[in-house]
Amino acid sequence: MTTSWLRLLLIYAIGVIAAGQLGVVPPLVPALQAELGLSLATAGSVVSLVTLVGGLLGVPAGAFAERIGHARAFRLGLLVMALAAGLCAVAQGAPLLLAARTLAGVGYLLVVVAGPSLMAMLAEPHRQPVALSLWGTFVPVGIALAGLATAGFAHAGWRTIFAVDAILLAAALLAALRLRSPPSHATDWRMPPGSLRAALPLALSFFCFALLFLALAGMLPAYLVERRDMTAAAAGQTVALATALGIAGSFAAAWLMHRGATTGRLIAFGLAASTVAAVLAFRPEFGLSLSITGFALSFAIGGLVPSAAFAAVPRLAPGPRSIGPINGLLAQAGSLGSLAGPPVLALWVEFTGWVYAPLLLLVVAAVGVVAVNALQKRQSKVRSA
């Protein structure tokens, strides 16, 4: 089997379009509130429901994709998201809008689980780390592009934007019809026993990364306004630019793995170094420019983690049938961390103050590093046995 980079890039591009479902709504929140009379809490639910579905159903989605075939699950996810976007475009109130976003979460989850599995199947074994580290960038790229496009065309109206989104997803579905899973001779779709248990340390480290990344991204604007005297608009733009540097870190992971770096070391380094950079950036004696530089560096280094985590799955899986469920476990862990991050840091700061925010970050990072180091030691023992 030879690696078809065109097919891998097609899967990646479709993943970016799918991740756009996470970034399309935030710029539309004011318009949705004004036209549909949504409360702030309901508008927040419209934003977060896609992630919530992943936090609840990641592992079952992985098993389902393994059962029906990853290419079929990939296309089904796109179909469901296209229907959901169409329903959003015609929604007349909160109930249909919330139901449609829940449906979008189901479709997005199927794409997230099936996409990396397809890439692993379509790439030669020695190309899998590079291919999957590329996949690890699809979420920040998709969110950034969708956010920019939505903000730029907000004057067209939110219904038009959702309608265009539905058309784009339908086009992606047509392109995905060309994808086929490699033939499998296995008649039993069930994964080998113990597959998920072996992957729990990797999932825990990914949960810690998602919690840290989203906690910082979600709460930094408030910190910059309260403690660094920035305006709300300037703080939001600064954080958006800083988080985008995570894309560079993810692409750097592909290059480092091609040069021989192991996934476990990249995850541990990404967690530890990014957190240290953030902790130093919180130091009050540092000026604003130095502080912002530290936060930007933190996001850039943290970008190593998702690429390395996805690249670790094929090597961790005991067999091809375990790849889908383990990807589902990663998706579930990442979604739960994303949901927990901002409120956990907000509660911590509310009770202790910003001065102790670095302590929480260090504890979470330490848990993630310990988990991935334990995984590395276990794998070393297995290889030496």
Secondary structure, DSSP 8 states (H G I E B T S, - for coil): ----HHHHHHHHHHHHHHHHHHHSSGGGHHHHHHHH---HHHHHHHHHHHHHHHHHHHHHHHHHHHHH-HHHHHHHHHHHHHHHHHHHHH--SHHHHHHHHHHHHHHHHHHHHHHHHHHHHHS-GGGHHHHHHHHTTHHHHHHHHHHHHHHHTGGG-HHHHHHHHHHHHHHHHHHHTT--------S--S--TTHHHHHHHHHHHHHHHHHHHHHHHHHHHHHHHHHH---HHHHHHHHHHHHHHHHHHHHHHHHHHHTT--HHHHHHHHHHHHHHHHHHHT-TTS-HHHHHHHHHHHHHHHTHHHHHHHHHHHHHSSSGGGHHHHHHHHHHHHHHHHHHHHHHHHHHHHHH-GGGHHHHHHHHHHHHHHHHHHHHHHHHHHHH-
